[in-house]
Amino acid sequence: MFSTVLESFIILAMILVCRSCGYLTVRLCNNDQPIRLRFSLRQLFLVVTLVGVGLGTWHWLFRKVALVQATPTEDQFADDDFVSSRRNVAVVTGSFTRDTSLSVSLHMVQAGKVVQRPAVVFGREDSWNTKAPFRKDVRLWLSLVETIRATDLLMSWTENGESDERRTLSTTVNLKLNIVAKETLPGTITSGRSRIVYVEGDRAINVDGSMTVEDFAKANPGNYLVVTVEVR
């Protein structure tokens, strides 16, 4: 929908407006035969106001987005005898409606080949309750934990900052890397597209937020762990 709005503004940018007798004569230049329309200034102001209110309402009600941020200084410590270190990956936050969810995936990229672990999906605990608040602030903390033989992606989910609504899940890959580079990719995740939020590997990293995991695999010949998040 935003692309349609953008196209409309581009067309408006091409409009030739001239003032005549208290009216606006509008010439649309994106047509072989320009159309001239006449608006009173009051009518034009009313249309622009209604469009602005409509877009603002749609944005608040229906747009599904989340924000990715780098975490504070990571903790390098052993949780127990089987854990050697923990690396904070990213924090994902957003204001979610009852039907909005986050899908998190851990990928192994080895010499251009991608293996994806099953995705883990988080949604609001009260998604079934029609009387629940329309939106809730949610937060997902992601970290990687190394054990003796594998690496776990830990995911901790909270709603409205309430600890009693915390859920912690994990997914595991049987891969340990000699990490020489790592990178968190802060930014905005929009609905319908999985976005890379973190990469670490045994070689230098070539990545940006527009890449898919497959694009990343083609551009990076080493061995990597890639974390992706999708808003649904």
C-alpha positions as CSV (number, residue, x, y, z in Angstrom):
1,M,0.0,0.0,0.0
2,F,2.9,2.4,0.7
3,S,4.1,1.9,-2.8
4,T,0.7,3.1,-4.1
5,V,0.9,6.1,-1.8
6,L,4.4,6.9,-3.0
7,E,3.2,6.7,-6.6
8,S,0.4,9.1,-5.8
9,F,2.9,11.6,-4.3
10,I,5.1,11.3,-7.4
11,I,2.1,12.1,-9.6
12,L,1.3,15.0,-7.3
13,A,4.9,16.2,-7.6
14,M,4.3,16.4,-11.4
15,I,1.2,18.5,-11.1
16,L,1.2,22.1,-12.4
17,V,-0.9,24.2,-10.1
18,C,-2.1,27.7,-11.1
19,R,-4.3,30.0,-9.1
20,S,-7.3,31.4,-10.9
21,C,-10.4,33.2,-9.5
22,G,-10.2,31.6,-6.1
23,Y,-9.9,28.1,-7.5
24,L,-7.1,25.7,-8.3
25,T,-6.7,24.5,-11.8
26,V,-4.9,21.1,-11.7
27,R,-3.1,19.7,-14.7
28,L,-2.1,16.0,-14.5
29,C,0.9,15.5,-16.6
30,N,1.1,11.7,-16.6
31,N,-1.4,11.4,-19.3
32,D,-1.2,12.0,-23.1
33,Q,-4.1,14.3,-22.8
34,P,-3.9,16.3,-19.6
35,I,-7.0,16.5,-17.5
36,R,-7.9,19.8,-15.9
37,L,-9.9,19.7,-12.7
38,R,-11.2,22.5,-10.6
39,F,-11.2,22.5,-6.8
40,S,-12.0,25.2,-4.3
41,L,-9.2,25.7,-1.8
42,R,-11.6,24.4,0.9
43,Q,-12.3,21.2,-1.0
44,L,-8.6,20.6,-1.6
45,F,-7.8,21.1,2.1
46,L,-10.6,18.7,3.1
47,V,-9.4,16.0,0.7
48,V,-5.7,16.2,1.9
49,T,-6.9,16.1,5.6
50,L,-9.0,13.0,5.0
51,V,-6.2,11.2,3.2
52,G,-3.8,12.1,6.0
53,V,-6.2,10.9,8.7
54,G,-6.9,7.7,6.7
55,L,-3.2,6.8,6.3
56,G,-2.5,7.5,9.9
57,T,-5.3,5.3,11.1
58,W,-4.3,2.5,8.7
59,H,-0.7,2.7,9.9
60,W,-1.7,2.5,13.6
61,L,-4.3,-0.3,13.1
62,F,-2.8,-2.6,10.6
63,R,0.8,-2.1,9.8
64,K,3.0,-4.9,11.3
65,V,6.6,-3.9,12.1
66,A,9.3,-4.7,14.6
67,L,12.6,-2.9,15.5
68,V,15.9,-4.7,15.7
69,Q,18.5,-3.3,18.1
70,A,22.0,-4.4,19.1
71,T,22.2,-5.7,22.7
72,P,24.2,-4.2,25.5
73,T,27.7,-5.5,26.1
74,E,27.6,-9.3,25.8
75,D,28.1,-11.6,28.6
76,Q,31.0,-14.1,28.3
77,F,30.4,-16.5,31.0
78,A,29.5,-20.1,31.7
79,D,25.9,-20.8,32.8
80,D,26.8,-24.3,33.9
81,D,29.3,-27.1,33.3
82,F,28.0,-27.6,29.8
83,V,28.0,-24.0,28.6
84,S,31.2,-22.3,27.6
85,S,30.0,-18.8,26.6
86,R,26.9,-16.7,25.8
87,R,26.8,-14.1,23.0
88,N,24.0,-11.6,22.9
89,V,22.6,-11.4,19.4
90,A,19.9,-8.7,19.2
91,V,16.7,-7.4,20.8
92,V,13.5,-7.2,18.8
93,T,10.7,-4.9,20.0
94,G,7.4,-3.9,18.7
95,S,3.7,-3.0,19.4
96,F,1.8,-6.1,18.3
97,T,-1.9,-6.7,17.7
98,R,-3.4,-10.1,18.7
99,D,-2.8,-11.5,15.2
100,T,0.8,-10.4,14.9
101,S,3.7,-12.8,15.5
102,L,7.5,-13.2,15.1
103,S,9.1,-16.2,13.4
104,V,12.8,-16.8,14.3
105,S,15.1,-19.1,12.4
106,L,18.7,-20.2,12.8
107,H,20.6,-21.1,9.6
108,M,23.9,-22.8,9.0
109,V,25.7,-21.5,6.0
110,Q,28.7,-23.7,4.9
111,A,30.6,-23.1,1.7
112,G,27.6,-21.5,0.0
113,K,25.0,-24.1,1.2
114,V,22.2,-23.2,3.6
115,V,20.6,-25.5,6.2
116,Q,17.7,-24.0,8.2
117,R,16.6,-25.2,11.6
118,P,12.8,-25.3,12.1
119,A,11.4,-21.8,12.8
120,V,10.2,-20.8,16.3
121,V,7.1,-18.6,16.3
122,F,6.2,-16.2,19.1
123,G,2.8,-14.5,19.4
124,R,0.8,-12.8,22.1
125,E,-0.4,-15.1,25.0
126,D,-3.9,-13.5,24.8
127,S,-4.3,-13.8,21.0
128,W,-7.5,-15.8,21.6
129,N,-9.1,-13.2,23.8
130,T,-11.3,-10.7,21.9
131,K,-11.4,-8.4,25.0
132,A,-7.6,-8.1,25.2
133,P,-5.9,-4.8,24.5
134,F,-5.7,-4.0,20.8
135,R,-1.9,-3.6,21.0
136,K,0.8,-4.8,23.4
137,D,4.5,-3.9,23.6
138,V,6.6,-7.0,23.1
139,R,10.3,-7.8,23.4
140,L,12.3,-10.7,22.2
141,W,15.9,-11.1,23.4
142,L,18.1,-13.4,21.3
143,S,21.4,-14.9,22.4
144,L,23.7,-17.7,21.2
145,V,25.0,-20.2,23.8
146,E,27.9,-22.6,23.1
147,T,27.9,-26.0,24.7
148,I,30.5,-28.7,24.4
149,R,29.3,-30.0,21.0
150,A,26.7,-27.6,19.7
151,T,25.4,-24.0,19.6
152,D,21.9,-23.0,20.9
153,L,19.9,-20.0,20.0
154,L,18.0,-18.9,23.1
155,M,14.9,-16.7,22.7
156,S,13.3,-14.9,25.6
157,W,9.9,-13.3,24.9
158,T,8.1,-10.8,27.2
159,E,4.9,-8.8,26.9
160,N,4.4,-5.3,28.4
161,G,7.6,-5.9,30.4
162,E,5.8,-8.5,32.6
163,S,8.1,-11.3,33.8
164,D,5.2,-13.6,34.5
165,E,4.5,-13.6,30.7
166,R,8.1,-14.5,29.9
167,R,8.6,-17.5,27.5
168,T,12.1,-18.9,26.8
169,L,12.7,-21.4,23.9
170,S,15.7,-22.6,22.0
171,T,16.9,-24.2,18.8
172,T,20.2,-26.1,18.3
173,V,22.7,-26.7,15.6
174,N,25.5,-29.2,15.7
175,L,28.1,-26.7,14.7
176,K,30.9,-24.8,16.5
177,L,32.8,-22.1,14.7
178,N,36.1,-20.4,15.2
179,I,34.5,-17.0,15.2
180,V,36.6,-14.2,13.7
181,A,33.7,-11.9,12.8
182,K,30.2,-11.2,13.9
183,E,27.6,-8.5,13.1
184,T,24.2,-7.4,14.3
185,L,22.0,-5.6,11.7
186,P,19.8,-3.0,13.4
187,G,16.8,-1.8,11.5
188,T,13.1,-2.2,10.9
189,I,11.4,-5.5,10.0
190,T,8.2,-5.2,7.9
191,S,5.6,-7.8,7.4
192,G,6.0,-10.6,4.8
193,R,9.8,-10.7,4.5
194,S,12.4,-12.6,6.6
195,R,15.3,-10.3,7.6
196,I,18.8,-11.2,8.6
197,V,19.4,-9.7,12.1
198,Y,22.7,-11.4,13.1
199,V,25.7,-13.2,11.5
200,E,28.8,-14.7,12.9
201,G,31.5,-16.9,11.2
202,D,35.0,-18.0,10.6
203,R,35.7,-15.4,7.9
204,A,35.0,-11.8,7.2
205,I,31.3,-10.9,6.7
206,N,29.7,-9.3,3.6
207,V,26.1,-8.6,4.6
208,D,23.4,-6.0,4.5
209,G,19.8,-5.8,5.6
210,S,18.4,-6.3,2.1
211,M,20.0,-9.7,1.6
212,T,18.2,-13.0,1.9
213,V,20.1,-16.0,3.5
214,E,20.6,-17.4,0.0
215,D,22.1,-14.1,-1.2
216,F,24.4,-14.1,1.8
217,A,25.5,-17.7,1.1
218,K,26.5,-16.7,-2.4
219,A,28.5,-13.7,-1.2
220,N,30.3,-15.4,1.6
221,P,32.3,-18.6,1.0
222,G,33.0,-19.4,4.7
223,N,31.1,-21.1,7.5
224,Y,28.5,-19.0,9.4
225,L,25.5,-19.0,11.7
226,V,22.7,-16.6,10.5
227,V,19.7,-15.6,12.5
228,T,16.6,-14.3,10.7
229,V,13.4,-12.8,12.0
230,E,10.1,-12.4,10.1
231,V,7.0,-10.4,11.2
232,R,3.7,-12.1,10.4
